[in-house]
Amino acid sequence: MDKLLEFLRSNAHTLLFVVLEVIALLLLFNGSVYRNSVLLSSTNAITGTVTEYANKSNEYLGLRDANVALMSRNAALEEENQRLKYQLRRLEVDSLTWQRLSTDSVIRPFPYQYKVAQVVGSTLFGGKNYLTIDMGSSEAIQNDMGVLSNDGIVGVVETIGRNYAKVIPLVNSAFKLNCKPSPRSEYVGTLSWDGKDLEHTLLTNLPKHAPYNVGDSVVTSGYSAIFPEGLFIGTVEGEGESPNDNFRALRVKLGVAFGTLKYVYVVQNYEREERLETEAVEKGER
C-alpha cells in the first residue's frame, strides 16, 4: 500500500494530465454529433485493420497446416507409387526367369518409408552447401537417409541431432550418386556437382557410346541403398564438360529449386543395414 501511495505521489502530475485529457475528449465528442461520428469511423477503421491482420495471420497458420497435410498425403502416394513399381520389377524378373509368378515377389513388403520434414535453414553459397531440417534422432532419423521433394532428389542426411538434421544436397561438391541418363537406359553414371550454379549438375563417367536425348529424365539407378530406383533428378540439357576424356558427361537441369525449398521427404530403407552388411563381406569369405 505504501508503494502504491508513493507511486501516485511521484506521478501525480502525469496522472492528472491523463485524467484531464480523457475528460476533455469525452466532452469534445459527446458535445458534437459530427465529432462523435468521426470518432466511431476512426475506431471502426482501426478495428477493421487489426481484424484484417489477425485474419491474415490465421490464414497463414492454416495454410502451413494445410501444406504439411498435403505433403503427408503426397508422401503416402509417392510411397505407394514406388511400392507398385518395386513389385512390378520383381514380377518382370520372375516371369523372365522361370515363366512363373513368385508368391514371395508379390507379398514382399516395400522396404522404404517416407517422412515429411520442413527445411528450417540453408547455406547455399560456395561448394559446401547444406540444408537443415526439423527432424532428428527423436523422429528416428539416421545418417545417410535419403531426402527428396515433390520435384526430385534433394540430398542425403549427413549429421543428426535430437530435433534437427543436416542434409548434404545435390549442389554440394562432396555429393556423389549413381544415376541413369533415362529410365530406359542400361548405362549408369555418377552425378557430381561442378559448382557452377544451383540449377545444374553433371552426370559423369558415362561411356562415350552411351546414347542420350535432350530432355530425357535423369533418374536414380537403384544401385544405392539410400534411394529406390527411378526417382527423378532432372533433365538432360546436352553435353557437359567431362573431367575425364575417356568418358562422356551430360549437363543436367535439376528438378529441385533449392533456393525456395520448404518441405521435404526423408526416406528410410528398412533393409539398408542388411544390404550394407552383405556387401561389406569380403569375396571368398563364408
Salt bridges, closest charged atoms under 4 A:
GLU6 OE1 - ARG9 NH2 3.10
GLU52 OE2 - LYS56 NZ 3.45
GLU80 OE2 - ARG83 NH2 2.41
ASP104 OD2 - ARG90 NH2 3.23
ASP144 OD2 - ARG272 NH2 3.22
GLU158 OE1 - LYS166 NZ 3.74
ASP194 OD2 - ARG251 NH1 3.19
ASP197 OD1 - HIS200 ND1 2.99
ASP197 OD2 - ARG251 NH2 3.17
GLU199 OE1 - LYS253 NZ 3.12
GLU229 OE1 - ARG89 NE 3.26
GLU229 OE2 - LYS180 NZ 3.37
GLU237 OE1 - HIS200 NE2 3.03
GLU239 OE2 - ARG248 NE 3.01
GLU241 OE1 - LYS196 NZ 3.86
GLU271 OE1 - ARG108 NH2 3.09
GLU273 OE2 - ARG272 NH1 3.43
GLU279 OE2 - ARG275 NE 2.94
